[in-house]
Amino acid sequence: MPIVVTSVGGLYQVEVTPPHGGGRRWRSEPLELRVLIDALVERGCHPTDIGDALFAVDPGWESRL
């Protein structure tokens, strides 16, 4: 999966590999959920792909927005 999210002490860290993220590899620091989502959208990631990656690590992620 080109977008891989990891839960880190209540925060989320992500690694994005092409073709997502505008074709550029990117790894974040641990971020709050909304900040992480905004950063992924800014990098051109599709909302469905973001949701799928978040669901894989945290099925209840939407309730934390």
QUIKA-V522767 format. One record per backbone hydrogen bond with DSSP energy under -1.0 kcal/mol. NH is the residue of the N-H (numbers start at 1). CO is the residue of the C=O. E is the energy in kcal/mol with one decimal. If there is no record, write none. Layout:
NH_CO_E ; NH_CO_E
This chain:
4_15_-2.6 ; 6_13_-3.1 ; 8_11_-3.0 ; 11_8_-1.7 ; 12_31_-2.9 ; 13_6_-2.9 ; 15_4_-2.3 ; 16_26_-3.4 ; 17_2_-2.5 ; 20_17_-1.4 ; 24_21_-1.2 ; 26_16_-2.3 ; 28_14_-2.5 ; 31_12_-2.7 ; 36_32_-2.5 ; 37_33_-2.5 ; 38_34_-2.5 ; 39_35_-2.3 ; 40_36_-2.3 ; 41_37_-2.5 ; 42_38_-2.4 ; 43_39_-1.4 ; 44_41_-1.8 ; 45_40_-2.4 ; 50_46_-2.2 ; 51_47_-2.6 ; 52_48_-2.4 ; 53_49_-2.1 ; 54_50_-2.5 ; 55_51_-2.6 ; 56_52_-1.7 ; 58_54_-2.7 ; 61_58_-2.1 ; 63_60_-1.1 ; 64_61_-1.8 ; 65_62_-1.3
